[in-house]
């Protein structure tokens, strides 16, 4: 009988802990496994970027001698085929050259930065591999010229609150709007928050008029 009692006590102690782990909002999904050869080839297109206070901006005129960390390499046909249909249509509409601009480490997954170098419009978009598909997560940077009008949005990727997870700081030209986004758990979606005090004094928009 003693072993039975011991097992019963052990089970009683273990069960609440297991249930707590299932409901713990800080629990993250397991690391993404790349199941297909195509997804593996998509992943290898992107060089890893180091993130400290990473300024993500769209440069409409990338000089060959310029140090532009998001220059990237042209996306292969295999990688392009895996992009969501909306973004393949967007690339065609913009007559854009598309580049694998870099990858950063997210919550047990890589976050892929894709650069669209289009006619009159340039963008940096963030994607991730979820299951067997490449999913769009967020627009990080935009540069659109219409005559004398310029629409611009930049993002700074950094760890705002020191919890070892990245946040996004976004700002727009001609607008007082400054927003911070955190990745929710466990669904891994970017959500706006007002709970963090971001270092806005250190964040400046890229100026395309300045000679490099």
CORPE-V282068 format. One record per backbone hydrogen bond with DSSP energy under -0.5 kcal/mol. NH is the residue of the N-H (numbers start at 1). CO is the residue of the C=O. E is the energy in kcal/mol with one decimal. If there is no record, write none. Layout:
# CORPE-V282068
nh-><NH,NH>
co-><CO,CO>
e-><E,E>
This chain:
# CORPE-V282068
nh-><5,6,7,8,9,10,11,12,13,14,15,16,17,18,19,20,21,22,23,24,27,32,35,40,41,42,43,44,45,45,46,49,52,54,55,56,56,57,59,60,63,66,68,69,71,73,75,80,81,82,82,83,83,87,88,89,90,91,92,93,94,95,95,96,97,99,100,101,101,102,103,104,106,106,108,111,112,112,113,114,114,115,116,117,117,118,118,119,120,122,123,124,125,126,127,128,129,130,130,131,133,134,135,135,137,138,140,140,141,142,143,144,145,146,149,151,152,153,154,155,156,157,158,158,159,160,167,168,169,170,170,171,172,173,175,179,180,181,182,183,184,184,188,191,193,198,200,202,203,204,208,210>
co-><1,2,3,4,5,6,7,8,9,10,11,12,13,14,15,16,17,18,19,20,24,108,33,36,37,38,39,40,41,42,43,103,50,157,53,54,155,55,57,58,61,63,66,67,68,100,98,76,77,78,79,79,80,84,84,85,86,87,88,89,90,91,92,91,117,115,73,99,113,113,47,111,104,109,106,104,110,127,102,112,125,99,123,97,115,116,121,94,118,143,116,141,114,138,112,135,110,128,133,129,130,82,128,133,126,126,124,138,124,153,122,151,120,149,146,144,150,142,171,56,169,54,156,167,52,158,158,181,156,168,179,154,177,152,172,170,193,168,191,166,182,189,184,182,180,196,198,199,200,202,206,207>
e-><-2.3,-2.6,-2.5,-2.2,-2.6,-2.5,-2.5,-2.3,-1.9,-2.3,-2.5,-0.7,-0.7,-2.1,-2.5,-2.4,-2.0,-1.6,-1.4,-0.8,-1.8,-2.2,-1.0,-1.7,-2.2,-2.1,-2.4,-2.1,-0.6,-1.1,-1.5,-3.2,-0.6,-2.3,-0.6,-0.7,-3.5,-0.6,-0.6,-0.6,-0.7,-1.6,-1.3,-0.6,-1.9,-1.2,-2.6,-2.7,-2.1,-0.7,-0.9,-0.6,-1.2,-0.9,-1.6,-2.3,-2.0,-1.9,-1.8,-2.7,-2.4,-0.5,-0.7,-2.7,-2.3,-2.7,-3.2,-1.2,-1.7,-1.1,-2.1,-2.5,-0.5,-3.5,-1.4,-3.3,-0.5,-3.0,-3.4,-0.6,-3.0,-2.6,-2.9,-3.2,-0.6,-1.0,-1.6,-2.8,-1.0,-2.6,-2.0,-2.1,-2.8,-3.0,-2.7,-2.2,-0.5,-0.7,-2.8,-0.5,-1.8,-0.6,-3.5,-0.6,-3.2,-1.2,-2.6,-0.5,-1.7,-2.3,-2.4,-2.7,-1.9,-2.6,-2.0,-2.7,-0.5,-2.2,-2.3,-2.2,-2.8,-2.7,-0.6,-2.0,-0.6,-1.0,-3.7,-2.4,-2.5,-0.5,-3.0,-2.0,-0.8,-2.1,-1.3,-2.2,-0.7,-2.6,-2.7,-0.5,-0.7,-3.2,-1.3,-3.0,-2.7,-1.0,-2.0,-1.6,-1.8,-0.6,-0.7,-1.3>
